[in-house]
Amino acid sequence: MGVPSGYTSAQVVQAVPSNNVSAWTDFTPTFTNLTQGNGTLTARYIQVGKLVTGYLSFIFGTTSSISGSVSFTLPVNMSTSYPQTRLMPFGTANFEDDGTQTYLGFVGGYRDLQKMFVHPYNVGATYATQSNLSSTVPFTWGNLDAILVSFTYEAA
């Protein structure tokens, strides 16, 4: 890739500060109401300045299970600028019933809890509302089903 027209290579290098960018890093979240068993977890994040972006992929195994509303701990503490007790949306969630259907949702967090909650959308009313994951919502979980989330937030 060359230097964009009208710019010198020195200007391009200056536009991309290297001292404030980290590489993608694996993290191991602690889950609430999700038993990993023999499921496969991939969780990574990158931090640029105070901006944290990450993703989490959890593929169920035969011994994985959900027992209630699912949440996970953050790789980096969240900024105190967010409301303390209001659920803030920080990203998207997909729930894949393997080979059948993908259901949509979001991830949101509370600053005082320093974790993200994973919610499917409930579209049984005039407007979509949030619902809580359970062993049967949005479907009955089984081998090779998946929870896929991406999130972005401001670090402390």
RAFEN-V176755 format. One record per pair of residues at least 24 apart in sequence whose C-alpha atoms are under 7 Angstrom apart, sorted by the first residue. I is the first residue (numbers start at 1). J is the second residue. D is the distance in whole Angstrom. If there is no record, write none. Layout:
I_J_D + I_J_D
//
This chain:
20_48_6 + 20_49_5 + 21_47_6 + 21_48_5 + 21_49_7 + 22_46_6 + 22_47_6 + 22_48_6 + 27_75_6 + 29_72_6 + 29_73_5 + 29_74_7 + 30_72_5 + 30_73_5 + 31_70_7 + 31_71_6 + 31_72_4 + 31_73_7 + 32_70_5 + 32_71_5 + 32_72_6 + 33_66_6 + 33_67_5 + 33_68_5 + 33_69_6 + 33_70_5 + 34_65_6 + 34_66_5 + 34_67_6 + 34_70_6 + 35_64_5 + 35_65_5 + 35_66_6 + 36_64_5 + 36_65_7 + 37_61_7 + 37_63_5 + 37_64_5 + 38_62_7 + 38_63_6 + 38_64_6 + 39_64_6 + 50_154_5 + 50_155_5 + 51_153_6 + 51_154_5 + 51_155_6 + 52_152_6 + 52_153_5 + 52_154_6 + 52_155_6 + 53_151_6 + 53_152_4 + 53_153_7 + 54_150_6 + 54_151_5 + 54_152_7 + 55_149_6 + 55_150_4 + 55_151_6 + 56_148_6 + 56_149_5 + 56_150_6 + 57_147_6 + 57_148_5 + 57_149_7 + 58_146_6 + 58_147_5 + 58_148_6 + 59_144_6 + 59_145_6 + 59_146_4 + 59_147_7 + 60_142_7 + 60_143_5 + 60_144_5 + 60_145_5 + 60_146_6 + 61_143_5 + 61_144_6 + 62_142_7 + 62_143_5 + 66_134_6 + 66_135_5 + 67_134_6 + 67_135_6 + 68_133_6 + 68_134_5 + 68_135_7 + 69_132_5 + 69_133_5 + 69_134_6 + 70_117_6 + 70_118_6 + 70_133_6 + 71_115_7 + 71_116_5 + 71_117_4 + 71_118_6 + 72_115_6 + 72_116_5 + 72_117_7 + 73_114_7 + 73_115_4 + 73_116_6 + 74_114_6 + 74_115_5 + 74_116_7 + 76_155_6 + 77_114_6 + 77_155_6 + 77_156_6 + 78_111_6 + 78_114_6 + 78_154_6 + 78_155_5 + 78_156_5 + 79_154_6 + 79_155_5 + 79_156_4 + 80_111_7 + 80_156_6 + 82_111_6 + 83_111_7 + 84_110_6 + 84_111_5 + 84_112_5 + 85_110_6 + 85_112_7 + 86_110_6 + 90_151_5 + 90_152_6 + 90_153_6 + 91_150_5 + 91_151_4 + 91_152_6 + 92_149_6 + 92_150_6 + 92_151_7 + 93_148_6 + 93_149_4 + 93_150_7 + 94_147_6 + 94_148_5 + 94_149_6 + 95_146_6 + 95_147_5 + 95_148_6 + 96_145_5 + 96_146_5 + 96_147_7 + 97_145_5 + 97_146_7 + 98_144_6 + 98_145_5
//
